[in-house]
Amino acid sequence: MTPDVMILAAGFGTRMGALTADRPKPLIAVAGRPLLDHAIAAARAGGGKIAVNAHYRADQIAAHLARHHPDIALSVETPAILDSGGGIKRALPHLATDPIATLNADAVWSGPAPLSVLTAAWDGARMGALVLLVPRPRAIGRLGGGDFAADPVGRLDWDRSDAGLVHTGAQLIAPALVAAHPAEVFSLREIWQALIAAGRLYGVTYPGHWADVGHPQGLHQAEAMLADA
């Protein structure tokens, strides 16, 4: 299975402070290359067609894709940002597979291709979505606790404690779930909540390291993680 991939890159990056005063967060460099290019490399390793969304300083992301990745589709959210679920819903015409994959543009990986880990564990008969997780100690740059707890077969429920597993921003999800949501602007968490209630949200643990580059300290921690790899 080779899922088409949605890279979520439309956020404002306000936690990055001055670093995003003149550029969108996905174009901040980590270890000499833009965050967006790290995400694209992860998407190409095990994924099919790629779409990227943009809102804040979308013209810069459009110019970067046109120059370096002309095969990638761009979904510009204007005038309003659509949140994670709405952004994916807007881009569904560019994504033909079932399931589709999603990746956040503000993360860096050290280890096996994240989409390969997901596709090896996918079971559409049991799962509406499959989330890629890391234990809190391997979530480099993470602020706060975890996101989920997993039962012995991998079904998920919420767990915000330090013992919780951290969502990496990578997942496989049935596109019909996104398309069926009645709103234009909505969070993926609404879909996950419904899947938790139905016992159809699952997780699999990533065996490598993952860095959250959502704040300036995380940027330096991600570069150190990559240097140690």
N, C-alpha and C positions, 0 to 999 in steps of 0.2 A: 504494500500500500504506500502510495506517495501522495500525501495530502497537499492541496494548495494552502498557502500560508498568508495570514493577515498579520502585518506588523503594526502594532498600535504606537503611533508617533505623534499624536495630536495634542498632547498635554502642554501646559504653560511652563512647566519646569520652575515654578516659583521658589522651590526649596534650594535651587542652585544659585540664588542671589544674583550677583553681578555677572556671572558666567552666561546667563540667558538674557542679559539686557539687550544684546544686539544679534542674538542667534537663537534658534530653537534648541532645546536640550538634545535632540537626536544628532545634532551636528557638533556637539562638544567632543573633543578628541580624547580618547583613552588609549594609552600606549601607541600614540601616533596615528590613529585612525578614528574617524567619527563613530560614535555609538551606533548610529544607524547602520554603518557598514559591518560592525560586529554582529548586529541582528540579522542582516542580510546573509552573512556568511553562515550563520546558524540555520537560517531558512533554506539556503541552497543545499545544505548537508542533510538530505533526507526529505526535502520538500519539493513541491511542484511549482506551479505558478505563484507569484508573489504579488500582493497588494499592500500598499502603505497608506495610512491616512495622515492628514496634516490639518492644522488649524492655525496655531500661533506661528507667525512668520512662514506661512506655507510656501511662499514664493522661493525661499531659500531651499527648502526640501525639494520642491519641483525642479529647481536648477541643478541640484546635486544629482537627483535621479536621472535627469536628461543627459547630464554629462558622463556619469559613471555607470548607471544601471538603466539604460533606455528600455529594457524589456519589462521593467516593473511598472505595474499600474498604480496610479496615484488617485486617492479619493480625498478631495479637499472638502472640509466641513466648514460651510459658510452659510449664513452669518454666524450661527451658533455652533459651539462644540457639542458633540452628540453623546459623550460619555462612552464607556467601553463597549457596552452592548449595542448602543445606537450606531457607533462607528463601524462595528462589524456588519450590522444590518445594512448600512448604506453601501458597503463595499461588496456585498454578496454577489452582484452581477459579475465580479471579476474572479469569483471563487467557485469552481465547478465540482469539487470532490465532496464526498460524504464519508467520513467526517472532514472538516477543515481543521487546520492548525492555527493557533494564534501565538504570537510572541510579543513581549513588551520591548520597546526600543531602548529602555534604560537599564539593561542588564548585560553582564558579560559572563561567559562560561569558561570553565577549565575542566575538561574531561570529555567524555564521548558526546557525539552529536545529540542534542536534546530531543530532536524529533524522532531519531531512531529509537531512543528509549521509550518514547510514547507509543510509536506505532507497533513495537514489539509486544506491548501490553494491552493494546486496544481490543475490546470485545463489544461490538455494537449491539449484540443481543442483550447484554446486561447494562451497558453504559450509555448515558446521554452525553456525558462529558468525562474526560480523563485528564486530571491536573497533574503537572510535574512538580514535585515537592522536594525540599531539602530540610534536613534537621536544622534546628536553630543554630548549632555551632558551626555549620557549614554554609550559613547564609551571611556572606561577607558584606559588611556595610549596613546590615539590617538594623533599623531602629525599632524598638518595641518587641513584642512577643511574636508568637506564631499566628497561623491562620486556621489550620485544620487539625483534627484528630482522625486517625484511620483505624477501622476495626480490623480483625485478622484477615479479612478478604479484600481489604482496600477501600471499603465504603467510607465516605467522609462525613464528618459533622464539624461544626465550628469549634475552634479552640484557640483563644487569644493568649493563652498563658505562654510562659517561656518553654514549656514542654511541647507546645504545638509545632506542627510541621509548617514550613513557610512555602507559600505559593510563589513560584519563580516567574510567573507571567507566561509560561508555556502550557498549552493544553491542546487536546483534541476535543472537538465538540460537533454534535450533529447540527448542520446549518438550519434545518427545519425549526429547531428550537428558537433560534435567533429570529428567523423570518416570521415566526408566528407571534412574536411579542407585539402587542398592540401599539406601543408608544414609539415615537421617533427618537426620543432622548431617554436612555435608561442604562443602568449598570448591569454588567454580567452577573453581579451578585444576586439579582432578582431571579435569574435563570438557575443559578446554583442552589438557591434556597428551595425552589420548587423541586429540583433534582434530589436534594437531600431528603425532602419529605417523601419522595417516591423511591428512595434507595437506589438512585441511578447516578449519583455523583461519586466517582472513584478517583483514587490517587495512586501514583507510583513514585518511588523515591529515586531521585537522580544520584548516581554513584560518585559524581565529581563535586567540584565546588562551583558556587554561583555568587556573583556580586551584584548588589543593588546600587546602581549609580544614580540615585535620586537626590543626592546632596553632595556638597563639595568633598567632605571627608570620604564618602564612598568612592569617589573618583580615584583618590590616591590609594585607597585600599584595594580597588580593582586592579590598578596597575601593579601593585605589589603581588597580588594573587597571580597575575599573568606572568610576572617575572619569576615566580617560584615554580611555575608549572614545568 
